[in-house]
Structure formats: structure tokens, C-alpha cells
């Protein structure tokens, strides 16, 4: 049996294991794709999305560990930025994705207060570690979001079919119609899935009843059954 997606992240515990993930970040999404069951009902589609959202959250949990490992390495000879501060930088690294200048300022201030011989150099080490860590996060998330878009697009036809199925009652068809529109939106913008749970997003779509497919002429067998 191959390595599971969770184990793929759990085994990242050292610089060499980080390098292995950097070399093949799509491996996480590939493993995840093989673990997801088929989804043919609204409940199954919602459950699959929950698993995908959890997969993204697990990346962030691993990224915190990656940042901590990298800081322990680059600051091994710099006691001015002590372990508690390193842990804070690691746990908040995702929040600095578009604020690396702020991270550098804070790291430099901490290093200066801690008596570093070169606070600017220590701060640059922190920012370099954060940049590499956030780049890995982007690569891992990119694979999962591509999977999200692919699965959503593949499910549009299923939702469209049931939204137009004359045999289903109107509330059920309306629910499938909202789901079809949401799947189309997620396929175009997979980050949308991260913003809110599926049920909340579905509630924002106006109620709509799709036109059913034109009915075909009844066959002789159909007429017999009707009789």
C-alpha cells in the first residue's frame, strides 16, 4: 500500500524530508485524489468537499512545522531570537504571506533587543525561511486546488441532470440546480471553497428551477405501461 496523504505530510520532520516534498509537491494531491470515494449524491458531494477543505487545513499544520524546523536551522547560532519567539513566528507564518516586510521588522526588533551582533542579518534569515516555507505552501495548495476544480467540473453534469429530471420533485430539483451553479463557480475559482462551507454558499444562490430536458415521444412499450 502506498503512503497516504496524511502520512506524506506527517513524515516531514527534517530538512531532508522538507526537500523531498519541495521536489514533488503534487504528490500530496495525487495521494489525496486516490483516497477520495466517488460522489453521486448531494450528501456525498458535501462530504467530499469537507475532506478537501480538511486537506488544505492539514497543509497549514505541516507548514507551521516546516517553518519551525527551518528557523531552528538558520538561527542555530543566533540565540537573540529565542525558542518562544521562533515558535510564534512559525505558528503565524501564514499570516505574513503578503507582509514579509512586517515580519522582517519584527524579527529585527526582537534580535536587537536580544543583543544580536547583526540584527538585520538575523531578520533576513527569518524572512528567507518564511519565503521558502510559504512557497512550499503555495505549491501544495496549488495541487489540491487543481484537484478541487477538476472534481467540481466533473460533477457539473451529474447536478445538471438531476436539476432537470422530471421525475424529481421541485424542491429537490432546485437544490440540485443551486449545487450545479456552485460547482461551476468552484471549477472556475477553486479558492471559493475555502471561504465558507458548502451549505452556506448554496444558501446564497437564488432559487431556480431548471427547464427539464425535452421529453421524447413515448414508445409502444411506454404506452403499454401507461395503459
C-alpha positions in Angstrom: 0.0 0.0 0.0 1.3 3.5 -0.9 1.9 6.3 1.5 -1.3 8.1 2.5 -1.7 11.8 2.0 -1.7 12.3 5.8 1.5 10.3 6.2 3.0 12.2 3.4 2.7 15.3 5.5 3.4 13.7 8.8 6.8 12.4 7.6 8.1 15.9 7.1 10.2 16.2 10.2 13.7 17.3 9.0 15.4 19.4 6.3 15.9 16.4 4.0 12.2 15.4 4.2 11.2 19.0 3.5 13.4 19.0 0.5 11.7 15.8 -0.7 8.3 17.5 -0.6 9.7 20.6 -2.3 10.9 18.4 -5.1 7.5 16.8 -5.7 4.7 18.9 -4.1 2.0 17.4 -6.4 2.5 14.1 -4.7 0.2 15.2 -1.9 -2.7 16.0 -4.2 -2.1 12.8 -6.1 -2.4 10.7 -3.0 -5.4 12.6 -1.9 -7.1 12.0 -5.2 -6.7 8.3 -4.8 -8.3 8.3 -1.4 -11.5 10.2 -2.3 -14.5 8.0 -2.9 -16.9 8.6 -5.8 -19.7 11.1 -5.1 -23.1 10.7 -6.6 -25.5 12.4 -4.1 -25.6 15.9 -2.6 -24.5 14.4 0.7 -21.6 12.6 -0.8 -20.5 15.7 -2.7 -20.7 17.8 0.5 -18.7 15.1 2.4 -16.0 15.1 -0.3 -15.7 18.9 -0.1 -15.3 18.6 3.6 -12.3 16.2 3.1 -10.8 18.6 0.5 -11.1 21.5 2.9 -9.6 19.4 5.7 -6.7 18.6 3.3 -5.9 22.2 2.9 -6.0 22.8 6.6 -3.6 19.9 7.1 -1.1 21.7 4.8 -1.1 24.7 7.1 -0.5 22.5 10.1 2.5 21.0 8.3 3.7 24.4 7.1 4.0 25.6 10.7 6.3 22.6 11.5 8.3 23.3 8.3 8.9 26.9 9.4 9.9 25.8 12.9 12.4 23.4 11.5 13.9 26.0 9.2 14.2 28.5 11.9 16.0 26.1 14.2 18.5 25.6 11.3 19.1 29.2 10.2 19.1 30.6 13.8 21.1 27.8 15.3 23.9 30.2 16.1 21.6 33.2 16.9 20.3 33.0 20.5 19.0 36.5 20.3 15.8 35.1 18.7 14.9 32.6 21.3 12.8 29.4 21.0 9.5 31.0 22.2 9.7 33.7 19.5 10.6 31.2 16.9 7.5 29.2 17.8 5.4 32.4 17.4 6.9 33.1 14.0 6.3 29.5 12.9 2.6 29.5 14.1 1.9 32.8 12.4 3.9 32.4 9.2 0.8 32.0 7.0 -0.4 35.4 8.2 2.8 37.0 6.8 2.2 35.8 3.3 1.8 39.3 2.0 3.5 41.0 4.9 7.1 39.8 4.8 8.4 43.4 5.4 6.4 43.4 8.7 7.9 40.1 9.6 11.4 41.4 8.9 10.8 44.5 11.0 9.5 42.4 14.0 12.4 39.9 13.7 14.9 42.6 13.6 13.5 44.3 16.6 13.5 41.0 18.6 17.1 40.3 17.5 18.2 43.8 18.5 16.5 43.5 21.9 18.1 40.1 22.4 21.6 41.5 21.8 22.3 40.1 18.3 25.5 41.2 16.8 23.8 41.8 13.4 20.0 42.1 13.9 19.5 42.8 10.2 21.2 39.6 9.2 19.1 37.6 11.7 15.9 39.2 10.4 16.8 38.3 6.8 17.3 34.7 7.9 13.8 34.6 9.3 12.3 36.2 6.2 14.2 33.8 3.9 12.9 30.8 5.9 9.4 32.3 5.7 9.6 32.9 1.9 10.7 29.3 1.2 8.0 27.9 3.6 5.2 30.0 2.0 6.4 29.0 -1.5 6.0 25.3 -0.4 2.5 26.1 0.9 1.5 27.7 -2.4 2.8 24.6 -4.3 1.0 22.1 -2.1 -2.2 24.1 -2.1 -2.0 24.5 -5.9 -2.1 20.8 -6.4 -5.2 20.4 -4.1 -7.0 23.4 -5.6 -6.4 22.0 -9.1 -8.0 18.7 -7.8 -10.9 20.7 -6.4 -11.5 22.4 -9.7 -11.3 19.1 -11.6 -13.7 17.3 -9.3 -16.2 20.1 -9.3 -16.2 20.4 -13.1 -16.6 16.6 -13.4 -19.7 16.7 -11.1 -21.5 19.5 -13.0 -23.1 17.1 -15.5 -24.5 15.0 -12.6 -26.0 18.0 -10.9 -27.4 19.3 -14.2 -29.0 16.0 -15.0 -30.8 15.8 -11.6 -31.8 19.5 -11.7 -33.7 18.8 -15.0 -35.1 15.4 -14.0 -38.9 15.5 -14.3 -39.2 12.5 -12.0 -37.8 14.5 -9.0 -39.9 16.9 -7.0 -39.4 20.7 -7.4 -37.5 21.3 -4.1 -35.1 18.5 -5.0 -34.5 19.9 -8.4 -34.0 23.4 -7.0 -31.4 22.0 -4.6 -29.5 20.3 -7.5 -29.7 23.5 -9.5 -28.1 25.5 -6.8 -25.4 22.8 -6.4 -24.8 22.8 -10.2 -24.2 26.6 -10.2 -21.9 26.3 -7.2 -19.9 23.5 -8.8 -19.5 25.7 -11.9 -18.3 28.5 -9.7 -15.8 26.3 -7.8 -14.5 24.8 -11.0 -13.7 28.4 -12.2 -12.4 29.6 -8.8 -11.5 26.7 -6.5 -10.4 29.1 -3.7 -14.1 29.8 -3.3 -14.4 26.5 -1.5 -12.2 27.8 1.3 -14.3 30.8 2.1 -17.3 29.1 3.6 -18.9 25.7 4.0 -20.9 24.3 1.0 -24.3 24.7 2.8 -23.6 28.4 3.4 -22.6 29.0 -0.2 -25.6 27.2 -1.6 -27.9 29.3 0.5 -26.7 32.4 -1.3 -27.9 31.2 -4.7 -31.4 32.4 -5.7 -34.0 29.6 -6.0 -34.2 28.5 -9.6 -36.0 25.6 -11.4 -34.1 24.5 -14.5 -36.1 23.6 -17.5 -36.2 19.8 -17.9 -34.9 18.1 -20.9 -37.5 17.9 -23.7 -39.4 14.6 -23.3 -39.1 12.2 -26.2 -42.1 10.6 -27.9 -43.4 7.7 -25.9 -42.5 4.3 -27.3 -45.0 1.4 -27.8 -43.7 -0.1 -24.5 -44.3 3.1 -22.7 -47.8 3.3 -23.9 -48.4 -0.3 -22.7 -47.1 0.6 -19.3 -49.3 3.7 -19.1 -52.3 1.6 -20.0 
